[in-house]
């Protein structure tokens, strides 16, 4: 059995913490990651449970054709102000706010009203750029919603399932909330992921950025999806595509990579020189926001399970609020430098470390670091969760399901 509504406690608790604070709550993230359900169902139910009346909760869905007359900031603002309950706090939720022309003007005008607690969602980073960021400088918080975590997948099953089976399905189908309702029906899932991919491509990337060469854009997407966990540069992509007969310049590749990041299709991770204590501006890596999208586009060929696990770990670190970099120490590379408040962790990821050669390869970069921060190796091997030479070795599935932690 699969639970019909998955409680996204991580995000819900953030909304609850920011309730009634005089800042705009901006909920962003890739399409179909659950932003609307989070706000319009889970958070609305919470507000109702706190004694807030339905009239005080105003939800506007700007993806609905029924609200086409609100696709301009004046119409949107006037409509909402007419619904406000006088002398009461009103909780205003505007879903996919970027669909309204000059929406930032409506957002700013609603924000300054004493009786409005404002929440907006958007499916690309555009909503936090330009005029809105200027108007709301220092007056908004961002909550970025990712597809379901592995733990949320596990918790959504009302019957006990083996972790390794659920993990296999997670790698194959990804974590979009509706995908797990399709009960591993490969044909239905493929069609659903195709719809998400095409919407992101057409609405959030091509239309938003006026991309003219769609074929080159898709080639860049395939390259990035096929090279998660590898060092990627615009020159490498440009050279690869040009050698295959599709000439493309480095500036064009740079633009397309930025479009992918802005549309939340991928995340870019920069490098950090641990020894020199400086941030580096070249030779970054990219990780996909959802593995199901990757598999929809590429199939299951060339599935490097080590890099796939790396992708899963990256997304979970991001969910838990870490600032993440690729580590460099002299000529050694550390998969992740994860920072959270004053804590720093050096993390290596390997599917298995059962062979002495692999264990040596993964542990050497951690051994050479000369500071007091914790060092961790994540692996799918069982019966680990132990330490040697100051290095913590832990089972990745146990960490993903919160059975163990770095401490």
C-alpha positions as a printed Julia matrix, in Angstrom:
407×3 Matrix{Float64}:
   0.0    0.0     0.0
   1.11   3.55   -0.76
  -0.06   6.49    1.35
  -2.18   8.87   -0.75
  -0.65  12.04    0.72
   2.97  12.07    1.77
   3.69  14.44    4.64
   6.73  16.52    3.68
   7.72  17.33    7.25
  11.02  18.98    6.36
   9.34  21.62    4.19
   6.13  21.84    6.2
   8.07  22.63    9.38
   9.94  25.41    7.58
   6.64  26.99    6.52
   5.31  26.7    10.06
   8.44  28.34   11.47
   8.06  31.29    9.09
   4.28  31.68    9.59
   3.29  35.29   10.38
   6.82  36.6     9.97
   6.96  39.74    7.85
   8.75  38.15    4.9
   7.48  36.68    1.64
   7.81  32.91    1.6
   9.11  31.91   -1.85
   8.68  28.19   -2.53
  10.68  27.1    -5.57
  11.86  23.91   -7.22
  11.49  21.7   -10.25
   8.01  21.18  -11.68
   5.91  18.44  -10.1
   8.14  18.2    -7.05
   5.16  18.78   -4.76
   5.17  22.56   -4.18
   1.41  22.93   -4.75
   0.54  19.98   -2.52
   2.85  21.32    0.17
   1.19  24.73    0.27
  -2.35  24.16   -0.95
  -3.0   20.9     0.92
  -0.52  20.23    3.73
   0.04  23.79    4.87
  -3.57  24.79    4.33
  -4.67  21.83    6.48
  -2.23  22.99    9.16
  -3.67  26.52    9.09
  -7.21  25.16    9.39
  -6.12  23.01   12.35
  -4.92  26.2    14.05
  -8.41  27.71   13.93
  -7.88  29.87   10.86
 -11.03  30.05    8.74
 -11.28  29.06    5.08
 -12.08  32.67    4.18
  -8.71  33.77    5.53
  -6.83  31.34    3.25
  -6.72  32.62   -0.33
  -5.26  30.24   -2.9
  -4.67  31.39   -6.5
  -3.45  28.79   -9.02
  -1.96  30.61  -12.01
  -1.53  27.36  -13.95
  -5.29  27.04  -14.25
  -6.95  28.45  -17.36
  -9.81  29.47  -15.06
  -7.5   32.18  -13.74
  -6.35  33.47  -17.11
  -7.94  36.84  -16.31
  -5.39  37.19  -13.49
  -2.34  36.9   -15.76
  -1.53  40.58  -15.24
  -0.35  42.07  -11.97
  -3.2   44.59  -11.73
  -5.92  42.0   -12.22
  -4.18  39.63   -9.8
  -3.74  42.31   -7.13
  -7.29  43.63   -7.42
  -8.78  40.13   -7.28
  -6.88  39.22   -4.13
  -7.56  42.49   -2.3
 -11.29  42.0    -2.81
 -11.06  38.62   -1.05
  -9.14  39.85    2.0
 -10.98  39.56    5.29
 -10.78  42.94    7.09
  -9.12  43.1    10.52
  -7.92  39.49   10.22
  -4.66  37.93    9.11
  -5.03  36.58    5.57
  -2.83  33.78    4.23
  -2.36  34.37    0.51
  -0.88  31.59   -1.63
  -0.1   32.31   -5.3
   0.89  29.17   -7.2
   3.22  29.55  -10.23
   3.3   33.3    -9.76
   5.63  33.88  -12.73
   2.7   33.29  -15.1
   1.39  36.77  -14.28
   2.93  39.65  -16.25
   4.99  41.89  -13.92
   3.92  39.7   -11.01
   6.58  41.3    -8.81
   4.49  44.49   -8.58
   1.53  42.56   -7.18
   3.8   40.66   -4.79
   5.39  43.85   -3.45
   2.01  45.57   -3.0
   0.55  42.58   -1.15
   3.65  42.26    1.0
   3.28  45.73    2.49
  -0.26  45.03    3.72
  -0.31  44.43    7.48
  -3.01  41.76    7.27
  -1.34  39.6     4.57
   1.02  36.67    5.11
   2.22  35.96    1.56
   3.42  32.7    -0.04
   4.39  32.33   -3.7
   5.64  29.39   -5.75
   7.57  29.18   -9.01
   9.23  26.51  -11.11
  12.31  28.38  -12.22
  14.91  30.61  -10.62
  13.67  33.52  -12.73
  11.22  34.56  -10.01
  14.14  35.42   -7.72
  16.0   37.46  -10.3
  15.65  41.01  -11.54
  12.99  43.3   -10.17
  11.51  40.98   -7.54
  14.88  40.48   -5.85
  15.39  44.26   -5.91
  11.93  45.07   -4.56
  12.09  42.44   -1.82
  15.76  42.72   -0.95
  16.13  41.22    2.52
  12.39  40.67    2.78
  11.92  37.12    1.55
  13.01  33.59    2.41
  13.39  30.74   -0.05
  12.24  27.18    0.52
  13.46  24.96   -2.29
  11.41  21.79   -2.74
  13.09  18.72   -4.21
  11.38  15.51   -5.37
  10.84  12.89   -2.69
  13.82  11.75   -0.66
  14.55   8.06   -0.26
  13.27   8.22    3.32
  10.02   9.8     2.15
   9.67   6.96   -0.36
  10.25   4.4     2.4
   7.84   6.14    4.78
   5.17   6.29    2.07
   4.87   2.5     2.1
   2.41   1.33    4.71
   3.81  -2.22    4.54
   7.39  -3.24    5.18
   9.58  -3.42    2.07
  13.22  -4.36    1.74
  15.38  -1.26    1.57
  17.49  -2.54   -1.31
  14.36  -3.18   -3.42
  13.01   0.3    -2.72
  16.42   1.79   -3.45
  16.57  -0.03   -6.79
  13.17   1.4    -7.74
  14.23   4.85   -6.51
  17.26   4.82   -8.81
  15.11   3.68  -11.72
  12.03   5.89  -11.38
  13.22   8.84   -9.31
  11.22  10.71   -6.68
   8.48  12.76   -8.3
   5.56  12.29   -5.88
   3.05  11.09   -8.45
   5.44   8.51   -9.9
   5.14   6.29   -6.85
   1.35   6.23   -7.32
   1.92   4.56  -10.7
   3.03   1.33   -8.99
   6.12   0.65  -11.1
   4.07   0.59  -14.32
   6.94   1.28  -16.72
   4.77   2.54  -19.58
   2.78   4.97  -17.41
   5.87   6.25  -15.63
   7.67   6.81  -18.93
   4.72   8.83  -20.25
   4.51  10.85  -17.04
   8.24  11.64  -17.01
   8.06  12.54  -20.7
   5.4   15.12  -19.84
   7.51  16.65  -17.07
  10.62  16.73  -19.25
   8.81  18.39  -22.16
   7.19  20.97  -19.88
  10.53  21.91  -18.29
  12.17  22.02  -21.71
   9.48  24.05  -23.45
   8.2   26.35  -20.69
  11.08  26.84  -18.28
  14.0   26.75  -20.69
  13.09  27.28  -24.37
  10.23  29.78  -24.0
  11.71  31.62  -21.03
  15.13  32.05  -22.65
  14.06  32.19  -26.31
  16.3   29.27  -27.28
  16.51  28.9   -31.07
  18.58  25.73  -31.5
  16.59  23.13  -29.61
  18.64  20.21  -30.97
  21.88  21.59  -29.53
  20.14  22.28  -26.21
  18.99  18.66  -26.01
  22.5   17.47  -26.86
  23.85  19.53  -23.97
  21.2   18.07  -21.65
  22.1   14.53  -22.68
  25.79  15.21  -22.13
  25.21  16.6   -18.63
  22.78  13.82  -17.68
  25.3   11.24  -18.91
  28.19  12.77  -16.96
  26.84  13.27  -13.46
  29.68  13.09  -10.98
  32.3   13.87  -13.63
  34.18  17.14  -14.01
  32.36  19.08  -16.75
  33.4   22.23  -18.59
  31.74  24.17  -21.39
  34.87  23.6   -23.49
  34.62  19.84  -23.06
  30.95  19.86  -24.08
  31.62  22.19  -27.01
  34.53  20.07  -28.26
  32.54  16.83  -27.88
  29.49  18.12  -29.76
  31.6   19.76  -32.46
  33.56  16.54  -33.05
  30.27  14.68  -33.47
  29.2   17.12  -36.21
  27.13  19.63  -34.24
  29.19  22.81  -34.01
  28.46  24.84  -30.89
  30.43  27.6   -29.2
  31.52  27.67  -25.57
  29.43  30.78  -24.76
  26.34  29.0   -26.11
  27.08  25.95  -23.96
  27.57  28.21  -20.93
  24.18  29.81  -21.57
  22.45  26.45  -21.94
  24.01  25.15  -18.73
  22.75  28.23  -16.9
  19.27  27.65  -18.33
  19.28  24.07  -17.01
  20.26  25.28  -13.55
  17.63  28.05  -13.6
  14.96  25.52  -14.59
  16.02  23.27  -11.67
  16.8   20.39  -14.04
  20.35  20.14  -12.68
  22.47  21.54   -9.88
  25.94  22.93  -10.39
  28.56  22.18   -7.72
  31.73  24.24   -7.6
  35.1   23.17   -6.23
  36.75  24.19   -2.99
  40.49  24.12   -2.37
  40.69  22.72    1.17
  44.39  23.41    1.6
  44.28  26.93    0.15
  40.86  27.67    1.7
  39.53  29.25   -1.48
  36.58  28.71   -3.79
  37.49  27.72   -7.35
  35.63  28.93  -10.43
  36.32  26.16  -12.91
  35.94  22.41  -13.45
  32.59  22.04  -11.7
  30.3   19.03  -11.55
  26.57  18.73  -12.23
  23.97  16.52  -10.58
  20.46  15.87  -11.86
  17.47  16.9    -9.75
  15.67  13.64  -10.41
  17.14  10.34  -11.6
  13.85   9.34  -13.23
  14.26  12.2   -15.71
  17.79  11.08  -16.45
  16.64   7.53  -17.11
  13.72   8.71  -19.22
  16.15  10.54  -21.5
  19.08   8.1   -21.54
  17.5    4.8   -20.66
  19.38   2.63  -18.2
  22.55   2.37  -20.25
  25.9    3.34  -18.8
  24.43   3.55  -15.33
  27.55   4.06  -13.22
  26.08   3.09   -9.87
  28.87   4.83   -7.99
  28.07   8.17   -9.61
  24.35   7.52   -9.27
  24.82   6.98   -5.52
  26.88  10.18   -5.48
  23.93  11.99   -7.05
  21.55  10.6    -4.4
  23.9   11.66   -1.58
  24.27  15.14   -3.06
  20.5   15.68   -3.2
  20.08  14.48    0.37
  22.82  16.79    1.63
  21.01  19.62   -0.13
  17.68  18.64    1.47
  19.33  18.73    4.89
  20.54  22.26    4.32
  24.24  21.71    3.69
  26.36  24.01    1.56
  28.11  21.59   -0.79
  31.34  21.73   -2.78
  33.67  19.35   -4.58
  36.84  19.12   -2.48
  40.38  19.55   -3.77
  43.5   18.9    -1.69
  46.69  19.17   -3.76
  46.08  16.62   -6.53
  43.47  14.65   -4.55
  39.71  15.0    -5.0
  37.11  14.62   -2.26
  33.59  13.95   -3.52
  31.9   16.43   -1.2
  32.79  19.13    1.28
  29.56  19.64    3.2
  29.21  22.7     5.43
  26.43  23.38    7.91
  26.8   26.21   10.42
  30.23  25.62   11.98
  30.36  21.94   11.02
  32.35  20.69    8.02
  32.38  17.12    6.7
  34.59  15.55    4.05
  32.65  12.81    2.28
  33.72  10.09   -0.13
  31.06   8.02   -1.91
  31.65   4.5    -3.24
  29.19   1.76   -4.09
  31.45  -0.75   -2.36
  34.78  -0.7    -0.56
  35.1   -4.45   -0.14
  38.32  -4.64   -2.14
  41.47  -3.32   -0.51
  42.31  -1.31   -3.64
  38.98   0.52   -3.56
  39.2    1.14    0.17
  42.69   2.56   -0.27
  41.62   4.76   -3.2
  38.69   6.23   -1.3
  40.48   6.71    2.03
  43.76   8.26    0.82
  42.21  11.68   -0.06
  40.67  11.8     3.41
  43.9   10.85    5.17
  45.95  13.65    3.61
  43.7   16.43    4.93
  45.37  18.08    7.89
  42.52  19.46    9.97
  40.09  18.29   12.65
  36.88  18.04   10.57
  35.09  14.71   10.28
  35.83  12.37    7.4
  33.18   9.99    6.07
  32.99   7.2     3.49
  29.47   6.37    2.27
  28.93   2.93    0.77
  26.16   0.46    0.02
  28.1   -2.27    1.82
  26.31  -3.81    4.77
  27.68  -4.21    8.3
  29.79  -1.09    8.19
  28.9    1.96   10.33
  32.31   1.84   11.98
  35.5    3.9    12.08
  39.16   3.41   11.26
  42.04   5.88   11.21
  39.61   8.63   12.17
  37.4    7.91    9.14
  33.72   7.06    9.66
  32.41   4.36    7.31
  28.63   4.2     7.09
  25.96   2.46    5.07
  24.4    4.98    2.71
  20.87   3.55    3.02
  21.07   3.78    6.81
  22.15   7.42    6.48
  19.45   8.2     3.92
  16.78   6.78    6.26
  18.22   8.61    9.3
  19.27   5.45   11.14
  22.8    6.84   11.41
  24.32  10.27   11.09
  27.78  11.83   10.81
  27.92  12.38   14.57
